[in-house]
Amino acid sequence: MKKVLCIIVGMLCLLPLAAKVKLPAIIGNDMVLQQNTNANLWGWASHSRKITVKTSWDNKIYTTTSASDGTWKLQVQTPSAGDPYTITISDGEPVTLTNVLIGEVWLCSGQSNMEMPVKGFRGQPVKGSCDVIATASPSDNIRMVTLKINSSQTLLDDCVATPWMESTPTNVADFSATAYFFAGYLRKVLNVPIGVICSSWGGSKIESWIHKEVYTEKFPE
């Protein structure tokens, strides 16, 4: 019996470890990808696994192989702005991202003037916010994501963030006012879906937004 158990355990160890690919927080359902470009997609899988990505706007299949540490990255070619699409990513077990829009994507960054939500801070209302919140609708084709406060002196390949959110009264109320009003203006002018990523930290010092090596080189004192 002991010999049989050892053989079974040995056979299980030889089987490939299959698991769904893991994606960074910024890549998910309801996201917006930049139009007419080669957009980066990346994530993690078991090491040396074949990764396939299929985009529904052209049914094209892209392939790559994960590195020894499980990381992988590739680029997909995006079309002009368009309706919701799907992206299927698989290492043998598929993960399908739904309701993906193609349009214009902007990063909105700064201090409290960028962090301030549409509903305002306590005792600091935002002019016109009630109407904007009440009339927000997914048909506005504005998608939002907020990065959580974090600091690092080295580059990160992931972040902590809210999911991508559609324009609804609840979501708009808590999102950056400056970023949302800017997105609404772009939507009217360009008539394409707009994605806004807010990374702001009220009261933060400008030095913390500059790469450490660049800062010390320019200001050695």
C-alpha positions as CSV (number, residue, x, y, z in Angstrom):
1,M,0.0,0.0,0.0
2,K,2.8,2.4,0.9
3,K,4.5,1.7,-2.5
4,V,1.2,2.4,-4.3
5,L,0.7,5.7,-2.5
6,C,4.2,6.8,-3.4
7,I,3.6,6.0,-7.1
8,I,0.3,8.0,-7.0
9,V,2.0,11.0,-5.3
10,G,4.8,10.9,-7.9
11,M,2.3,10.9,-10.8
12,L,0.4,13.8,-9.3
13,C,3.7,15.8,-9.1
14,L,4.3,15.3,-12.8
15,L,0.9,16.7,-13.8
16,P,1.0,20.3,-15.0
17,L,-0.3,22.8,-12.5
18,A,-3.2,24.6,-14.3
19,A,-4.9,27.7,-13.0
20,K,-6.6,30.7,-14.4
21,V,-4.4,33.5,-15.4
22,K,-4.2,36.3,-12.8
23,L,-4.6,39.9,-14.1
24,P,-3.6,43.2,-12.6
25,A,-6.3,45.4,-11.0
26,I,-6.3,47.9,-13.9
27,I,-7.3,45.2,-16.4
28,G,-10.8,43.9,-16.1
29,N,-14.5,44.0,-17.0
30,D,-15.9,47.3,-18.1
31,M,-12.5,48.8,-18.9
32,V,-11.6,51.2,-21.7
33,L,-8.7,50.6,-24.0
34,Q,-7.0,53.3,-26.0
35,Q,-8.2,53.3,-29.6
36,N,-5.9,52.9,-32.7
37,T,-2.9,51.7,-30.8
38,N,-1.0,48.6,-29.6
39,A,-2.4,48.2,-26.1
40,N,-0.5,46.3,-23.4
41,L,-2.0,43.3,-21.6
42,W,-0.1,41.5,-18.9
43,G,-0.5,39.2,-15.9
44,W,0.7,36.0,-14.3
45,A,0.3,32.3,-14.9
46,S,2.2,29.1,-14.2
47,H,5.7,29.2,-15.5
48,S,6.4,28.4,-19.2
49,R,2.7,28.3,-20.1
50,K,1.3,29.2,-23.5
51,I,-1.0,32.3,-23.1
52,T,-3.6,33.1,-25.8
53,V,-5.5,36.3,-26.1
54,K,-8.5,36.6,-28.4
55,T,-10.1,40.0,-29.1
56,S,-13.7,40.1,-30.3
57,W,-13.4,43.2,-32.4
58,D,-11.3,41.4,-35.0
59,N,-11.3,37.8,-33.7
60,K,-7.5,37.8,-33.8
61,I,-5.6,35.5,-31.6
62,Y,-2.3,36.6,-29.9
63,T,0.1,34.2,-28.2
64,T,3.0,34.4,-25.9
65,T,4.7,32.2,-23.2
66,S,4.9,33.0,-19.6
67,A,8.4,33.4,-18.1
68,S,10.0,31.3,-15.5
69,D,8.5,33.5,-12.8
70,G,5.0,33.2,-14.4
71,T,4.9,36.8,-15.8
72,W,3.7,37.4,-19.3
73,K,3.0,40.5,-21.5
74,L,1.8,41.2,-25.0
75,Q,0.2,43.9,-27.1
76,V,-3.1,43.8,-29.0
77,Q,-4.0,46.1,-31.8
78,T,-7.1,48.2,-31.1
79,P,-9.5,49.6,-33.6
80,S,-11.2,53.0,-33.7
81,A,-13.7,53.7,-30.9
82,G,-16.5,51.2,-30.8
83,D,-19.2,49.3,-28.9
84,P,-18.7,46.8,-26.1
85,Y,-16.3,43.9,-26.9
86,T,-14.9,40.9,-25.1
87,I,-11.3,39.8,-24.5
88,T,-10.6,36.1,-23.7
89,I,-7.3,35.3,-22.1
90,S,-6.3,31.7,-21.5
91,D,-3.5,29.4,-20.3
92,G,-5.8,26.4,-20.8
93,E,-8.6,27.8,-18.6
94,P,-10.1,30.9,-20.2
95,V,-10.9,34.2,-18.5
96,T,-13.2,36.4,-20.5
97,L,-13.4,40.2,-19.9
98,T,-16.7,41.6,-20.9
99,N,-18.2,45.0,-21.7
100,V,-14.9,46.4,-22.8
101,L,-15.0,49.7,-24.7
102,I,-12.5,51.2,-27.1
103,G,-12.0,55.0,-26.9
104,E,-9.8,57.6,-25.2
105,V,-8.0,56.8,-21.9
106,W,-6.7,59.5,-19.5
107,L,-4.7,59.4,-16.3
108,C,-5.8,62.1,-13.8
109,S,-3.3,62.7,-11.0
110,G,-2.6,65.2,-8.3
111,Q,-3.4,66.3,-4.8
112,S,-6.7,67.1,-3.0
113,N,-8.0,69.2,-5.9
114,M,-8.0,66.0,-8.0
115,E,-9.0,63.7,-5.2
116,M,-12.2,65.8,-4.3
117,P,-15.2,63.7,-5.3
118,V,-18.2,64.9,-7.3
119,K,-20.3,64.9,-4.1
120,G,-17.7,67.2,-2.6
121,F,-15.9,67.1,0.8
122,R,-17.8,68.0,4.0
123,G,-18.7,71.7,3.9
124,Q,-17.2,72.0,0.4
125,P,-19.9,71.3,-2.2
126,V,-19.2,71.1,-5.9
127,K,-21.3,73.4,-8.1
128,G,-23.7,71.5,-10.3
129,S,-22.9,68.1,-8.7
130,C,-26.5,67.2,-7.8
131,D,-27.7,67.3,-11.4
132,V,-24.6,65.5,-12.6
133,I,-25.0,62.7,-10.1
134,A,-28.8,62.4,-10.6
135,T,-28.5,62.1,-14.4
136,A,-25.5,59.8,-14.6
137,S,-26.1,56.8,-16.8
138,P,-24.1,53.9,-18.2
139,S,-25.2,55.2,-21.7
140,D,-22.8,58.1,-21.1
141,N,-20.0,55.7,-22.0
142,I,-17.7,57.1,-19.3
143,R,-15.8,54.5,-17.3
144,M,-13.9,55.2,-14.1
145,V,-11.3,53.6,-11.9
146,T,-9.6,55.0,-8.8
147,L,-6.2,53.8,-7.6
148,K,-5.8,53.3,-3.8
149,I,-3.2,55.4,-2.0
150,N,0.2,53.6,-2.1
151,S,3.8,54.6,-2.3
152,S,6.8,52.8,-3.7
153,Q,10.3,53.8,-4.7
154,T,10.5,51.0,-7.3
155,L,8.2,50.4,-10.3
156,L,5.2,48.2,-9.6
157,D,3.5,45.8,-12.1
158,D,0.2,45.9,-10.2
159,C,-1.8,48.3,-8.0
160,V,-4.7,48.3,-5.6
161,A,-7.7,49.8,-7.3
162,T,-11.5,49.9,-7.5
163,P,-12.9,47.9,-10.4
164,W,-13.7,49.8,-13.6
165,M,-17.1,51.4,-13.0
166,E,-19.8,52.6,-15.3
167,S,-21.3,56.0,-15.0
168,T,-24.1,55.6,-12.4
169,P,-25.2,58.0,-9.6
170,T,-23.5,56.0,-6.9
171,N,-20.2,55.6,-8.8
172,V,-20.1,59.2,-10.0
173,A,-20.8,60.6,-6.5
174,D,-17.6,59.1,-5.1
175,F,-15.3,59.7,-8.1
176,S,-13.0,62.6,-8.7
177,A,-14.9,65.7,-9.7
178,T,-12.2,67.2,-11.8
179,A,-11.6,63.9,-13.6
180,Y,-15.3,63.2,-14.2
181,F,-16.2,66.7,-15.5
182,F,-13.1,66.5,-17.8
183,A,-14.3,63.1,-19.1
184,G,-17.8,64.5,-19.7
185,Y,-16.3,67.3,-21.7
186,L,-14.2,65.0,-23.8
187,R,-17.2,62.7,-24.4
188,K,-19.3,65.6,-25.8
189,V,-16.4,66.9,-28.0
190,L,-15.0,63.6,-29.3
191,N,-18.2,61.5,-29.2
192,V,-16.2,58.4,-28.2
193,P,-16.1,56.3,-25.0
194,I,-13.9,57.9,-22.3
195,G,-11.9,56.0,-19.6
196,V,-10.4,58.0,-16.7
197,I,-8.0,56.6,-14.2
198,C,-7.6,58.7,-11.0
199,S,-4.4,58.4,-9.0
200,S,-4.4,61.2,-6.5
201,W,-3.2,61.8,-2.9
202,G,-4.4,64.9,-1.1
203,G,-1.6,66.8,0.7
204,S,1.2,64.8,-0.9
205,K,4.5,66.6,-1.7
206,I,5.6,67.1,-5.3
207,E,8.9,65.3,-4.5
208,S,7.0,62.0,-3.9
209,W,5.7,62.1,-7.5
210,I,9.2,62.3,-9.0
211,H,11.4,59.2,-9.7
212,K,14.0,59.0,-6.9
213,E,17.1,58.8,-9.2
214,V,15.9,61.8,-11.3
215,Y,15.2,63.8,-8.2
216,T,18.6,63.2,-6.6
217,E,20.4,63.8,-9.9
218,K,18.7,67.2,-10.4
219,F,18.8,68.2,-6.7
220,P,21.8,66.5,-5.1
221,E,21.6,68.8,-2.0
